[in-house]
Amino acid sequence: MGSIGPFQILIIALVILVLFGRGRISEMMGDFGKGVKSFRKGLNDEDNAAEEAKPSARIEGPSHEAKPAGETVESAPAATGDKTAS
């Protein structure tokens, strides 16, 4: 007595069809499908954002501009009172 058979499911489906009508049921199912599609898209967007946020394994060089080996960097005069540089 506790189980629902196929005949009872058919009667419930017919009552729902009479109450809501065929157009309204198809509209609700379309809205449900759009909601599921939007939900899946949101999950995929979060997964893509998480993958992009991962640090890369690339090794970065120094943050300053490196000079070629042949060029020298001119230094400012020392603060020890050396007045010959002026």
C-alpha positions in Angstrom: 0.0 0.0 0.0 3.0 2.4 0.5 4.4 2.2 -3.0 3.3 4.3 -5.9 2.7 2.4 -9.1 2.8 3.6 -12.7 -1.0 4.0 -12.8 -0.9 6.5 -9.9 1.9 8.4 -11.5 -0.1 8.6 -14.7 -3.1 10.0 -12.8 -0.9 12.6 -11.1 0.5 13.7 -14.4 -2.9 14.1 -15.9 -4.1 16.2 -13.0 -1.1 18.4 -13.3 -1.7 18.7 -17.0 -5.3 19.7 -16.5 -4.4 22.3 -13.8 -1.6 24.0 -15.5 -2.2 23.3 -19.2 0.3 22.2 -21.8 1.7 25.6 -22.6 2.4 26.6 -19.0 4.2 23.2 -18.3 6.5 23.6 -21.3 7.2 27.2 -20.2 8.2 26.0 -16.7 10.4 23.2 -18.1 12.1 25.8 -20.5 12.7 28.1 -17.5 14.1 25.1 -15.5 16.4 24.2 -18.4 17.7 27.8 -18.7 18.4 27.8 -14.9 20.3 24.5 -15.1 22.3 25.9 -18.1 23.1 29.1 -16.2 24.2 27.1 -13.2 26.5 24.9 -15.2 28.0 28.0 -16.9 28.6 29.6 -13.5 30.4 26.5 -12.3 32.6 26.4 -15.4 33.4 30.1 -15.1 34.5 29.6 -11.5 36.7 26.6 -12.5 38.3 28.7 -15.3 38.9 31.6 -12.9 40.5 29.2 -10.4 42.8 27.8 -13.1 43.9 31.3 -14.2 44.6 32.3 -10.6 47.2 29.5 -10.2 50.8 30.8 -10.2 52.7 29.8 -13.2 55.9 27.7 -13.0 57.8 30.2 -15.1 60.9 31.7 -13.5 61.0 35.4 -13.7 64.2 37.5 -14.1 65.3 40.4 -12.0 62.9 43.3 -11.6 65.6 45.9 -12.5 66.9 46.5 -16.0 70.1 44.5 -16.6 72.9 46.2 -18.5 75.0 44.3 -21.0 78.4 43.1 -19.7 80.4 45.7 -21.7 78.6 48.8 -20.3 79.4 50.2 -16.9 77.2 52.1 -14.6 78.4 55.6 -13.6 78.2 56.1 -9.9 77.5 59.3 -8.1 80.4 61.0 -6.1 81.0 59.5 -2.7 79.6 61.4 0.3 83.0 61.5 2.0 83.7 65.0 0.9 85.3 64.3 -2.4 85.0 67.6 -4.3 87.0 66.6 -7.3 84.0 65.2 -9.2 82.4 68.7 -9.6 
